[in-house]
Amino acid sequence: MWVNQTPSVVDGDLPQLFQAADVASQAGQRAYVGMTRWRLVMLSAAATVSVASWRVGSGDIDVLAGVAALLFVAALMLEVVLWRSRPDKAWYDGRAVAESAKSVAWKFAVGGNPFPVDADSEAMRAKLIRRLKFIREQYPELELEPISAPAISNWMIEQREQDLDSRKSVYLNERVRGQRSWYEKKARYNRRRRSQWRVASLALEFAGFLASALGVVMDMQVVVAPAIAAIAGGVVAWLETKQHDNLYRAYSAAVSDLTNIEASLQIVRDEDRWVLEVDDAEEAISREHVGWRASRSR
């Protein structure tokens, strides 16, 4: 059983660009998912209350119809806010910047291509700064959080000065195995959520069938089937937002890739091979993110 014997690498050990983009991405994700959830809830609630009528006074005012109208207006306002603020764009762009900055930071810290440890130290630092600047320039519209942190942390510089065995140990434990563990956890989570929401969707569709069938043979004053259909549509839309099935497959594939990468990295014995293997490892890690972003952008 693997036991991590190296110090844990935290976000504060990574460049300021990563930290700022990571916070911006998380804020965008919370805003987008939260507003999307409430919009779907309001639309489903509006459809539900619309199936009945509750008139007051002389019977000219239908309270439930008024509630449904307010729910539709609230959902419309949330849609306008989503359209104007585009928190999903901040989520995706922030994650792209954060993951790219994290990847080049690790390459620099452990001596992966294009930052070999036998090259001039000052030249490698200048190259890293140029790489980080280039990453930032690809997303000029992204509003980064004002986080105070160095572009190149002390940990990155100190780690780069260690021998190959030390750098290999840290990279395997903190980057490769840590990333694989994260993918494993997320794959299990998304598989579980996929199953739960599929059961909910099937249950709603069966309930809609029963309501429609009863409407054929019985004189029902309240038409329930359209409301059930609206709620089922909300569940489908939520599944499209969360993409549990796609994420489960992508994370499972990433776990397999990182397992093979770990085996390749363990047998490296010289710097020339190390710089190439680290580059391959980071390419494999980035493939999952590129696929995730492409599916989200669609």
C-alpha positions in Angstrom: 0.0 0.0 0.0 1.4 3.4 -1.0 2.1 5.8 1.9 2.8 9.4 1.1 6.1 10.3 2.8 6.7 13.6 1.2 5.3 17.0 2.3 1.9 17.8 0.9 1.9 20.4 -1.9 -0.8 23.0 -1.4 -2.3 25.7 -3.7 -0.1 28.3 -2.0 3.0 26.5 -3.5 1.8 27.2 -7.0 1.9 30.4 -9.0 -0.3 33.4 -8.4 -1.9 32.9 -11.8 -3.1 29.5 -10.8 -4.5 30.6 -7.4 -6.3 33.6 -8.9 -7.8 31.7 -11.8 -8.8 28.8 -9.5 -10.8 31.1 -7.2 -12.4 32.8 -10.2 -13.4 29.5 -11.7 -14.9 28.2 -8.5 -16.9 31.4 -8.1 -18.2 31.1 -11.6 -19.1 27.4 -11.1 -21.1 28.2 -7.9 -23.0 31.0 -9.6 -23.8 29.1 -12.8 -24.8 25.8 -11.1 -26.7 27.6 -8.4 -28.7 29.8 -10.7 -29.4 27.0 -13.1 -30.7 24.8 -10.3 -33.1 27.5 -9.0 -34.3 28.3 -12.5 -35.2 24.7 -13.1 -36.9 24.4 -9.7 -39.0 27.5 -10.4 -40.1 26.3 -13.8 -41.0 22.9 -12.4 -42.9 24.5 -9.5 -44.7 26.8 -11.9 -45.9 23.9 -13.9 -46.9 22.0 -10.8 -49.1 24.8 -9.3 -50.6 25.4 -12.7 -52.5 22.1 -12.7 -54.9 23.3 -10.0 -57.0 26.4 -9.4 -57.7 28.4 -6.2 -60.0 31.3 -6.7 -60.7 33.8 -4.0 -63.2 36.6 -3.5 -65.9 36.5 -6.1 -63.9 34.0 -8.1 -62.2 36.4 -10.4 -58.7 35.9 -9.0 -56.9 32.6 -9.3 -54.2 32.6 -6.6 -52.3 29.6 -8.0 -52.2 31.2 -11.5 -50.6 34.3 -9.9 -48.1 32.2 -8.1 -47.2 30.4 -11.3 -46.8 33.7 -13.1 -44.4 35.0 -10.4 -42.4 31.8 -10.6 -42.1 32.2 -14.4 -41.0 35.8 -13.9 -38.4 34.8 -11.4 -37.1 32.1 -13.7 -36.9 34.6 -16.5 -35.0 37.0 -14.4 -32.4 34.3 -13.5 -32.1 33.5 -17.2 -31.4 37.1 -18.0 -28.8 37.3 -15.2 -27.1 34.1 -16.6 -27.1 35.5 -20.1 -25.6 38.8 -19.1 -23.1 37.8 -16.5 -22.0 34.5 -18.2 -20.7 32.8 -15.0 -20.3 29.6 -17.0 -17.6 31.4 -19.2 -15.7 32.5 -16.0 -16.0 28.9 -14.8 -14.6 27.3 -18.0 -12.0 30.0 -18.8 -10.8 30.1 -15.2 -10.3 26.4 -15.1 -8.4 26.5 -18.4 -6.0 29.1 -17.0 -5.6 27.4 -13.7 -4.9 23.9 -15.1 -2.5 25.3 -17.7 -0.6 27.3 -15.0 -0.5 24.4 -12.7 0.9 22.1 -15.4 3.8 24.4 -16.3 4.5 25.1 -12.6 4.9 21.4 -12.0 7.1 21.0 -15.1 9.3 23.8 -13.8 9.4 22.5 -10.2 10.5 18.9 -11.1 12.6 19.7 -14.2 10.3 18.5 -16.9 10.4 19.7 -20.5 10.9 22.6 -21.4 12.5 23.3 -18.1 15.5 20.9 -17.7 17.4 21.3 -14.4 20.8 21.5 -16.1 19.8 24.7 -18.0 20.5 28.2 -16.8 18.4 28.9 -13.7 17.6 32.5 -14.6 16.8 31.6 -18.2 14.4 29.0 -17.0 12.6 31.4 -14.6 12.3 33.9 -17.4 10.8 31.2 -19.7 8.3 30.2 -17.0 7.2 33.8 -16.6 6.7 34.1 -20.3 4.7 30.9 -20.4 2.4 32.1 -17.6 2.0 35.5 -19.3 1.1 33.7 -22.6 -1.5 31.6 -20.7 -3.1 34.7 -19.2 -3.2 36.5 -22.6 -5.3 33.7 -24.1 -8.2 34.7 -21.9 -8.2 38.5 -21.6 -11.9 38.7 -20.6 -11.4 36.5 -17.5 -11.6 38.6 -14.3 -9.0 37.2 -11.9 -9.2 37.4 -8.2 -6.7 39.9 -6.6 -4.7 37.3 -4.8 -1.3 38.4 -3.4 1.2 35.6 -4.2 4.5 35.2 -6.1 4.6 34.2 -9.8 7.3 31.6 -8.9 7.0 30.3 -5.3 9.8 29.4 -3.0 8.7 25.8 -3.1 9.0 25.7 -6.9 12.5 27.0 -6.7 13.6 24.8 -3.9 12.1 21.7 -5.4 13.8 22.3 -8.6 17.2 22.2 -6.8 16.7 18.7 -5.4 18.2 15.6 -6.9 16.3 13.4 -9.4 15.1 10.9 -6.8 13.6 13.6 -4.6 11.9 15.3 -7.5 10.6 12.0 -8.8 9.2 11.1 -5.4 7.4 14.4 -5.0 6.0 14.3 -8.5 4.8 10.7 -8.2 3.2 11.3 -4.8 1.8 14.8 -5.0 1.0 15.2 -8.7 0.4 11.8 -10.4 -1.0 9.8 -7.4 -2.8 12.8 -6.0 -4.4 13.6 -9.3 -5.4 9.9 -9.8 -6.9 9.8 -6.4 -9.0 12.9 -7.2 -10.2 11.3 -10.5 -11.1 8.0 -8.7 -13.2 9.9 -6.1 -14.9 12.0 -8.7 -15.6 9.0 -11.0 -17.3 7.1 -8.1 -19.3 10.2 -7.2 -20.5 10.8 -10.8 -21.4 7.2 -11.2 -23.5 7.3 -8.1 -25.2 10.5 -9.1 -25.8 9.2 -12.6 -27.7 6.2 -11.2 -29.7 8.3 -8.8 -30.9 10.8 -11.3 -31.7 8.1 -13.9 -33.9 6.4 -11.3 -35.6 9.7 -10.6 -36.1 10.3 -14.3 -37.6 6.8 -14.9 -39.9 7.2 -11.9 -41.2 10.5 -13.2 -41.8 9.1 -16.7 -43.7 6.1 -15.2 -45.7 8.5 -13.0 -46.5 10.5 -16.2 -47.7 7.4 -17.9 -49.9 6.4 -15.0 -51.4 9.9 -14.8 -52.1 9.9 -18.6 -53.6 6.4 -18.5 -55.9 7.4 -15.6 -57.0 10.4 -17.5 -58.2 8.2 -20.3 -60.4 6.0 -18.2 -61.4 8.5 -15.5 -63.0 11.9 -15.4 -60.1 13.8 -13.8 -60.6 17.5 -13.1 -56.9 18.1 -12.4 -54.5 17.4 -15.3 -51.3 16.1 -13.7 -49.4 14.7 -16.6 -48.2 18.0 -18.1 -46.8 19.0 -14.7 -44.9 15.7 -14.4 -43.6 16.1 -17.9 -42.3 19.6 -17.0 -40.5 18.2 -13.9 -39.1 15.3 -15.9 -37.8 17.9 -18.5 -36.2 19.8 -15.6 -34.4 16.6 -14.5 -33.1 16.0 -18.0 -31.9 19.6 -18.2 -30.1 19.2 -14.8 -28.4 16.0 -16.0 -27.2 18.0 -19.1 -25.8 20.6 -16.8 -24.0 18.2 -14.4 -23.0 15.7 -17.2 -22.5 12.9 -14.7 -22.2 10.2 -17.3 -19.6 12.0 -19.4 -17.6 12.9 -16.4 -17.7 9.4 -15.0 -16.3 8.0 -18.3 -13.6 10.8 -18.6 -12.4 10.4 -15.1 -12.3 6.6 -15.4 -10.2 6.9 -18.5 -7.9 9.4 -16.8 -7.4 7.0 -13.9 -6.2 4.3 -16.3 -3.9 6.7 -18.1 -2.3 7.9 -14.9 -1.8 4.3 -13.7 0.3 3.7 -16.8 2.1 7.0 -16.5 3.1 6.1 -12.9 4.6 2.9 -14.1 6.6 4.7 -16.8 7.9 7.4 -14.3 9.0 4.8 -11.7 11.6 3.2 -14.0 13.2 6.5 -15.1 16.8 6.7 -14.0 18.3 9.7 -15.8 17.5 13.3 -16.5 17.2 13.0 -20.2 14.4 10.5 -19.9 12.8 12.3 -17.0 12.1 15.6 -18.9 10.3 13.7 -21.6 8.2 11.5 -19.2 7.1 14.5 -17.2 6.0 16.2 -20.4 4.0 13.1 -21.4 2.4 12.9 -17.9 1.3 16.5 -18.1 -0.1 16.0 -21.6 -2.2 13.1 -20.3 -3.5 15.1 -17.4 -4.4 18.0 -19.7 -6.3 15.7 -22.1 -9.0 15.1 -19.6 -9.4 18.8 -19.0 -9.4 19.7 -22.7 -12.2 17.1 -23.3 -14.2 18.4 -20.3 -13.9 22.0 -21.6 -14.9 21.0 -25.1 -18.0 19.2 -23.8 -19.0 22.1 -21.6 -18.5 24.6 -24.4 -20.9 22.7 -26.6 
